């Protein structure tokens, strides 16, 4: 186990968006649907998490949010500056930030129920499409526990409905 990270106070600062630089080496990609979902969320809820940046204003976590905010014409964003200058450590943080979120699983039945209760505007801001909701709900005659996606290692593509288990990517490869 590695030593614990130092615990400096988290400070959030509002900065002009033109000062922020997207990371050209960001391994996480943001397709059109992802950016549209981020834009819808920002429009509906505002910015609720700061971007994580280096002292030189390079975005380490939040490149998708930066791109979406620029498309929306925003002029300022909230950031928190990493307390270190080491590029390798910043990259490791970015990878960990993305990967740890990706390793989480959904309780699909509960998610389906929650999404059914949202109006169209909130649903758009959630990143889910109305036609995806029925695929999340158990069908007639399904008993609790019959859902093959109920485990932490089961996945379903939100676009096509393809189901698989093991790696979060159907091919088993990691996404770069």
Secondary structure, DSSP 8 states (H G I E B T S, - for coil): ------------EEEEGGG-B--TT------HHHHHHHHHHHHHH---S-EEE-TT-BEEE-HHHHHHHHHHT--EEEEEE-S---HHHHHHHHHHHHHHHHT----HHHHHHHHHTS-HHHHHHHT--GGGHHHHS--TT--TT--TT-STTEEE-TTT--EEESSSSTTS----
